[in-house]
Amino acid sequence: MKLSIKLEDIVDNLKDDVDKLDKAVQDKDNTIKELEDKIKELEKDLEDAKADDNKLKDDIDDLEKELDEKQKELDDAKEELGKLQDEIKKLEDDVKDLEDTL
């Protein structure tokens, strides 16, 4: 009788150990699944960030081109202003010469 009780205890302990191992394996599998899902989420976030980065670089390139165009327009306007100021000065000088002759 004592031998059978010990055997039953051993079997019960082994069953408990198997249950604990099954739970540990299940927990490990759940953790792996959660980590894989997180990795997929992070990979998508990284792809989105790279796409945003490329779009920002394109926007910067476009703005730099626009800035160059506006700078050229400004330079042209300054040159035209200088010519007009020279012409006004010449006209003022001509008017003064006319006034002096009158």
Secondary structure as the mmCIF struct_conf table of DSSP 4:
data_model
#
loop_
_struct_conf.conf_type_id
_struct_conf.id
_struct_conf.beg_label_comp_id
_struct_conf.beg_label_asym_id
_struct_conf.beg_label_seq_id
_struct_conf.end_label_comp_id
_struct_conf.end_label_asym_id
_struct_conf.end_label_seq_id
HELX_RH_AL_P HELX_RH_AL_P1 LYS A 2 THR A 101
#
